[in-house]
């Protein structure tokens, strides 16, 4: 009788081991799905942050253009001109700090230069990754629909339509419509 009871015990131990392996596999799949969802969430937050920071750069470029004395270029030559505009006796700061690109984690913005290559007219991310958000952009970001990479999200100052020789006022520059 003792020999028979050992055989039954060995068979039951195999089923418990198999059940444990299935449970571990299920937990592994659930953990992998959770990590993937977390990565997507992080990327969505980085996209939103990119739009906020890009909006700050747009406002800084508009502010710089609105504060330009007659006869001078309305776009900055460097980021330093946005951070510390020395064209007036009292220093004006159009941009409080140089933000990091949320998609790359570095301050490696790609500058969009004027046709003569002397001044900055816009910026975009250095990331060529495919964005999650591809539609339903608001306000100044309407041109971002259906872009295939973050590099296509170009943040430029959008000035209101002006007649020849007219400069934007501060209120016009800050509330300019999208083209």
Secondary structure as UniProt FT lines:
FT   HELIX           2..66
FT   TURN            70..71
FT   HELIX           79..83
FT   TURN            102..105
FT   STRAND          110..113
FT   TURN            115..116
FT   STRAND          120..124
FT   HELIX           139..144
FT   TURN            145..146
FT   HELIX           150..152
FT   STRAND          155..156
FT   TURN            164..165
FT   HELIX           170..174
//
